[in-house]
Amino acid sequence: MPSLRSRIFRLFLKRLKGRAFSGESTQEERARINEAARRGIPLPRGITIRSVTAGGVPAEWIELAGTDPDRAILYLHGGGYILGSPDTHRGVAARLAKASGARLLLL
């Protein structure tokens, strides 16, 4: 039986199906995908997100109270930097930060 995460992801893909050539501008399509991703994976409780610039690139520090400041993860989201953004990967990155007990820099 597929996991809950797998079923949610398949639902997300079904919603995208047929929209690839919808006539939307690139910015409109990205905004729609980002909004769908934000609704898909809620943030765990206790997570703090701080927007920063890392080498001129917008990024986010994702931390949980009491996290060891000497432990950090650099998370480079997938999508070939054509699709995806910190918005689309914030939920999964926050869960990784919480599970690992490390702060996470999301690019």
C-alpha positions as CSV (number, residue, x, y, z in Angstrom):
1,M,0.0,0.0,0.0
2,P,1.4,3.4,-0.9
3,S,2.5,5.7,2.0
4,L,0.5,8.8,2.8
5,R,3.3,10.9,1.5
6,S,3.2,9.0,-1.8
7,R,-0.5,9.5,-2.2
8,I,-0.3,13.2,-1.5
9,F,2.5,13.6,-4.0
10,R,0.5,11.7,-6.7
11,L,-2.5,14.0,-6.0
12,F,-0.2,17.0,-6.4
13,L,1.1,15.6,-9.7
14,K,-2.5,15.0,-10.9
15,R,-3.4,18.6,-10.2
16,L,-0.4,19.7,-12.3
17,K,-1.2,17.3,-15.2
18,G,-2.5,19.1,-18.3
19,R,-1.4,22.5,-17.1
20,A,2.1,22.4,-18.6
21,F,0.9,24.2,-21.7
22,S,-1.9,26.2,-20.2
23,G,-0.8,29.5,-21.6
24,E,0.3,30.8,-18.2
25,S,3.4,32.9,-17.9
26,T,6.4,31.4,-16.2
27,Q,5.8,33.6,-13.2
28,E,2.1,32.6,-13.0
29,E,3.0,28.9,-13.2
30,R,5.7,29.2,-10.6
31,A,3.3,31.0,-8.2
32,R,0.6,28.3,-8.7
33,I,3.1,25.5,-8.0
34,N,4.5,27.3,-5.0
35,E,1.0,27.8,-3.6
36,A,0.2,24.1,-4.1
37,A,3.4,23.1,-2.4
38,R,2.8,25.4,0.6
39,R,-0.6,23.8,1.2
40,G,0.9,20.3,0.8
41,I,3.3,19.9,3.7
42,P,2.6,21.8,6.9
43,L,5.4,23.1,9.0
44,P,6.1,21.3,12.3
45,R,5.4,23.1,15.5
46,G,8.2,25.1,17.0
47,I,10.1,25.9,13.8
48,T,11.5,29.3,13.2
49,I,12.3,30.6,9.7
50,R,14.6,33.5,9.1
51,S,15.1,34.9,5.6
52,V,18.7,35.7,4.8
53,T,20.9,36.2,1.7
54,A,23.7,33.7,1.3
55,G,26.3,34.9,-1.3
56,G,23.7,37.0,-3.0
57,V,21.1,34.2,-3.1
58,P,17.8,34.4,-1.2
59,A,17.9,31.7,1.5
60,E,16.2,30.7,4.8
61,W,17.6,29.4,8.1
62,I,15.2,26.9,9.5
63,E,15.7,26.2,13.2
64,L,14.0,24.6,16.2
65,A,14.4,26.0,19.7
66,G,17.3,24.4,21.5
67,T,19.0,23.3,18.3
68,D,22.8,22.9,18.6
69,P,24.2,25.9,16.6
70,D,27.3,23.9,15.7
71,R,25.2,21.4,13.7
72,A,23.9,22.6,10.3
73,I,22.6,21.1,7.1
74,L,22.9,22.8,3.7
75,Y,19.7,21.9,1.7
76,L,19.8,22.6,-2.0
77,H,16.3,22.0,-3.3
78,G,15.7,19.9,-6.4
79,G,14.2,21.1,-9.7
80,G,17.4,22.2,-11.4
81,Y,16.7,25.7,-10.2
82,I,14.1,25.9,-13.0
83,L,11.2,24.8,-10.8
84,G,11.0,24.9,-7.0
85,S,12.1,27.4,-4.4
86,P,12.4,27.6,-0.7
87,D,8.6,28.0,-0.8
88,T,8.1,24.6,-2.4
89,H,10.6,22.8,-0.2
90,R,10.1,24.6,3.2
91,G,7.9,21.9,4.6
92,V,10.2,18.9,3.9
93,A,13.3,20.9,4.9
94,A,11.6,21.9,8.2
95,R,10.9,18.3,9.0
96,L,14.5,17.3,8.2
97,A,15.7,20.0,10.5
98,K,13.4,18.8,13.3
99,A,14.3,15.1,12.8
100,S,18.0,15.8,12.7
101,G,18.2,18.3,15.5
102,A,20.3,20.6,13.3
103,R,19.6,24.0,11.9
104,L,19.1,24.0,8.2
105,L,20.1,26.6,5.5
106,L,17.6,26.2,2.6
107,L,18.6,27.5,-0.8
